[in-house]
Amino acid sequence: MGVSAIRDRISSSRDHYIWEDLKEGVLTMVETRSAKIYLGFLLFVLLLGLFGPYIAPYDAEERLRGEGGELLRSEPPSLDHPLGTTNNGYDVMSRLLVGAQPTAAAGLLGGAIIITIGATIGITAGYVGGWVDNVLMRFTDLVYGIPILILAMVLLTFFGMGFWSSVVVIGLILWRGSARAIRSQVLQIKERSFVKAARATGASTPRIMVKNILPNVAPMAVLFLALGIGGTILIQAGLAFIGVVDPFVPGWGIMIRNAHQAGLVGSNWWWSLPPSIMLSLTVVCTFMFGREYEKIASGEQTFAETK
């Protein structure tokens, strides 16, 4: 294939209807006041994840000492340590900045796994139907019947208590909600005239699912991607808090756990409160941003309403 042919294919992919729909939806969203706030905070968290370790005032693993050589244990906020120190002499702000990286990475990877599995199962079950639908939905019901944290802890005993293994395990559990919701939407979409016309022209099942079904479930998929990112961050922090993931990865959940184990959640508020606030705001903004996109893309909110 020549260079010009490759360039033409890349150009045509950029003009594909899916890209156009996504671009239009995002451009419309950034005109809404609420979406600007959600997006701004999420970009802030992503920037912290990228550059947090480089802008941290101290090494996150450095135990700080005073002029006399004593450890700076549980120091309250000051000019030198804006968020104080932990009971072991670590700078809280440095650990908060460094902890943004594993937190953001966990959310993005977990969300990608969740929506990939959920959309694949939902679209396949909804469009193909028959015994394929029955098998996939009974498997989804089986996964639904097991509590999330219990199943996660059981799977972690096989995969190991590492940071990345915990994220993968969460992704292998949380896809169930997206699969059922997307399947329900596909059952309606496959009865529409443009899908019947595609079948009448002899289009293959995979082509119809990708070209005709997928773009019409994209708004819901974006919503569940956002839910998956937020859910992964929240559950991974919960697993970190109960001590079933790698304690040496300085995520925000580990910070809260360490403060709790030290019995200083209430007295050393500067240690436990900042990661708790960051976790809460990240999860809420992720969900609300996905919901704003889903509302606009599905026609619940018009561009005029965003002004």
C-alpha positions in Angstrom: 0.0 0.0 0.0 1.4 3.4 -1.0 1.9 6.4 1.2 -1.0 8.3 -0.5 -3.3 5.4 0.0 -2.5 5.2 3.7 -3.0 8.9 4.1 -6.4 8.6 2.4 -7.5 5.9 4.8 -6.4 7.9 7.8 -8.2 10.9 6.5 -11.4 8.9 5.9 -11.2 7.4 9.4 -11.1 10.9 10.8 -14.2 11.8 8.9 -16.0 8.7 10.0 -19.4 9.3 11.5 -18.4 7.9 14.9 -15.6 10.5 15.2 -17.9 13.2 14.0 -20.6 12.3 16.6 -18.0 12.2 19.4 -16.5 15.5 18.4 -19.9 17.2 18.2 -20.9 15.8 21.5 -17.7 16.9 23.3 -17.8 20.4 21.7 -21.4 20.8 22.8 -20.6 19.6 26.3 -17.8 22.2 26.8 -20.4 24.9 26.2 -22.3 23.8 29.4 -21.4 25.4 32.6 -21.6 22.2 34.7 -19.6 20.2 32.2 -16.8 22.7 32.2 -16.5 22.3 36.0 -16.5 18.5 35.7 -14.0 18.4 32.8 -11.8 21.0 34.4 -11.4 18.9 37.6 -10.8 15.7 35.7 -8.1 17.3 33.6 -6.6 18.6 36.8 -6.5 15.0 38.2 -5.0 13.8 34.9 -2.3 16.5 35.1 -1.6 15.5 38.7 -1.2 11.9 37.5 1.2 12.9 34.8 3.3 15.5 36.6 2.5 14.9 40.3 5.7 13.0 41.0 7.8 15.7 39.4 6.2 18.7 41.2 6.0 17.1 44.6 8.1 19.2 47.1 9.6 16.1 48.7 10.2 12.4 47.9 7.0 10.5 48.8 9.1 7.9 50.6 11.4 10.3 52.4 11.0 10.5 56.1 11.5 14.1 57.0 13.6 15.2 60.0 13.9 18.5 61.9 17.1 20.5 62.5 17.8 18.3 65.6 17.5 15.1 63.6 14.1 14.1 65.1 11.4 12.8 62.8 8.7 15.3 62.0 5.8 13.1 63.2 2.2 14.4 62.7 3.3 17.9 62.1 0.3 20.2 61.3 0.1 22.2 58.1 2.8 24.8 57.7 4.6 26.8 55.0 7.2 24.0 54.7 4.6 21.3 54.7 1.2 22.7 53.5 -0.7 19.5 54.3 1.4 18.5 57.3 3.2 15.2 57.8 2.1 11.7 58.7 2.9 9.9 61.9 6.0 8.4 60.2 7.3 11.7 59.0 6.2 11.6 55.4 5.0 14.8 53.7 1.3 14.5 53.0 1.2 16.9 50.0 4.0 14.9 48.3 2.2 11.6 48.8 -1.1 13.2 47.6 0.5 14.4 44.4 2.3 11.1 43.8 -0.9 9.1 44.7 -2.8 10.8 41.8 -0.9 8.7 39.3 -2.0 5.2 40.4 -5.5 6.5 41.1 -5.9 7.9 37.6 -4.3 4.9 36.0 -6.5 2.5 37.8 -9.6 4.4 36.8 -8.7 4.5 33.1 -7.6 0.9 32.8 -10.6 -0.4 34.8 -13.0 1.7 32.8 -11.6 0.5 29.5 -11.9 -3.2 30.6 -15.4 -2.7 31.9 -16.8 -1.0 28.8 -15.0 -3.3 26.4 -16.4 -6.5 27.9 -19.8 -5.0 28.7 -20.3 -3.5 25.2 -19.1 -6.7 23.5 -21.4 -9.0 25.5 -24.4 -6.6 25.4 -24.2 -5.9 21.6 -23.7 -9.6 20.8 -26.5 -10.8 23.1 -28.9 -8.2 22.0 -28.4 -8.4 18.2 -27.7 -12.2 17.7 -30.4 -13.3 20.2 -31.4 -17.0 20.6 -29.2 -19.4 22.5 -26.3 -16.9 22.3 -28.4 -14.3 24.2 -29.5 -16.9 26.8 -25.9 -18.1 27.5 -24.4 -14.6 27.8 -27.2 -13.3 29.9 -27.2 -16.3 32.3 -23.5 -15.8 32.7 -24.1 -12.1 33.4 -26.8 -13.1 36.0 -24.3 -15.4 37.6 -21.7 -12.6 38.0 -24.4 -10.3 39.3 -25.3 -12.8 42.1 -21.8 -12.6 43.7 -21.0 -9.6 46.0 -18.3 -7.4 44.4 -15.8 -7.2 47.2 -16.1 -10.9 48.1 -15.6 -11.9 44.5 -12.7 -9.4 44.1 -10.9 -10.8 47.2 -11.4 -14.4 46.0 -10.0 -13.6 42.5 -7.1 -11.7 44.1 -6.0 -14.8 45.9 -5.4 -16.4 42.5 -4.1 -13.3 40.6 -2.0 -12.0 43.5 -2.4 -8.9 45.6 -0.7 -6.5 43.2 -1.9 -3.1 42.2 -2.5 -3.9 38.5 -4.1 -7.3 39.3 -6.6 -5.6 41.5 -7.6 -3.2 38.7 -8.0 -6.1 36.2 -10.1 -8.1 38.7 -12.4 -5.1 39.2 -12.8 -4.7 35.5 -13.6 -8.4 35.2 -16.5 -7.9 37.7 -18.0 -4.5 37.0 -18.9 -5.0 33.3 -22.2 -6.7 34.2 -24.3 -3.5 34.5 -23.2 -2.1 31.2 -23.8 -5.4 29.4 -27.4 -5.6 30.5 -28.2 -2.0 29.8 -26.6 -2.0 26.4 -28.4 -5.3 25.5 -31.7 -3.7 26.3 -31.0 -0.7 24.0 -29.8 -3.0 21.2 -33.0 -5.0 21.3 -34.8 -1.8 20.4 -32.3 -0.6 17.8 -32.2 -3.8 15.8 -35.9 -3.4 15.0 -35.4 0.0 13.3 -35.6 0.4 9.6 -32.0 1.2 8.9 -30.8 -2.1 10.6 -33.4 -4.1 8.6 -32.3 -2.4 5.5 -28.7 -3.3 6.2 -29.7 -7.0 6.7 -31.7 -6.9 3.4 -28.7 -5.7 1.5 -26.7 -8.7 2.7 -24.5 -7.0 5.3 -22.8 -9.5 7.7 -23.7 -9.6 11.4 -20.3 -8.2 12.5 -20.6 -5.3 10.0 -24.1 -4.5 11.2 -23.0 -4.6 14.9 -20.0 -2.3 14.3 -21.5 0.1 11.6 -25.2 0.3 12.6 -25.5 -0.8 16.2 -22.4 0.5 17.9 -22.8 4.2 17.0 -26.3 4.2 18.4 -25.3 2.8 21.8 -22.2 5.0 22.0 -23.8 7.6 24.3 -24.8 4.9 26.8 -21.3 3.3 26.4 -19.7 6.6 27.3 -21.9 6.9 30.4 -20.9 3.4 31.5 -17.3 4.1 30.7 -17.5 7.1 33.1 -19.3 4.8 35.7 -16.6 2.2 35.2 -13.8 4.7 35.8 -15.4 6.1 38.9 -16.4 2.6 40.2 -12.9 1.3 39.7 -11.3 4.1 41.6 -13.8 3.7 44.4 -13.6 -0.1 44.7 -9.8 -0.1 44.4 -9.6 2.4 47.2 -11.9 0.2 49.2 -9.7 -2.8 48.6 -6.7 -0.8 49.6 -8.4 0.3 52.7 -9.1 -3.3 53.9 -5.6 -4.3 53.0 -6.0 -6.7 50.0 -3.9 -4.8 47.5 -0.2 -3.8 47.3 0.3 -1.4 50.3 3.5 0.0 48.8 1.7 1.8 45.9 1.0 5.2 47.3 -2.6 5.6 46.1 -5.2 7.8 47.8 -6.9 4.7 49.3 -3.6 3.6 50.9 -3.3 7.1 52.5 -6.7 6.8 54.1 -5.9 3.3 55.3 -2.6 4.3 56.8 -4.3 7.2 58.7 -7.0 4.8 59.9 -4.5 2.2 61.1 -2.6 4.8 63.0 -5.8 5.8 64.7 -5.3 9.4 63.6 -8.2 10.0 61.2 -9.9 12.5 63.5 -6.9 14.2 65.1 -4.6 14.4 62.0 -7.3 15.6 59.6 -4.7 17.0 57.3 -3.6 13.4 56.6 -7.0 11.7 56.0 -9.2 14.5 54.7 -7.3 15.5 51.5 -7.2 12.1 49.8 -10.8 11.5 50.9 -11.9 14.7 49.2 -9.9 14.0 46.1 -11.4 10.5 45.8 -14.9 11.8 46.3 -14.7 14.7 43.8 -13.0 12.5 41.2 -15.7 9.8 41.3 -18.5 12.4 41.3 -17.1 14.5 38.5 -16.4 11.4 36.4 -20.0 10.2 36.7 -21.5 13.6 36.1 -19.3 14.2 33.0 -20.4 10.9 31.5 -24.1 11.7 32.3 -23.8 15.1 30.6 -22.5 13.5 27.5 -25.2 10.8 27.5 -27.9 13.4 28.0 -26.7 15.6 25.1 -25.9 12.7 22.7 -29.3 11.1 23.3 -31.2 14.3 22.8 -32.4 14.8 26.4 -30.7 18.2 26.4 -30.4 20.5 23.5 -27.6 22.9 22.7 -29.9 25.8 23.5 -30.4 24.5 27.0 -26.6 24.6 27.7 -26.5 28.4 27.5 
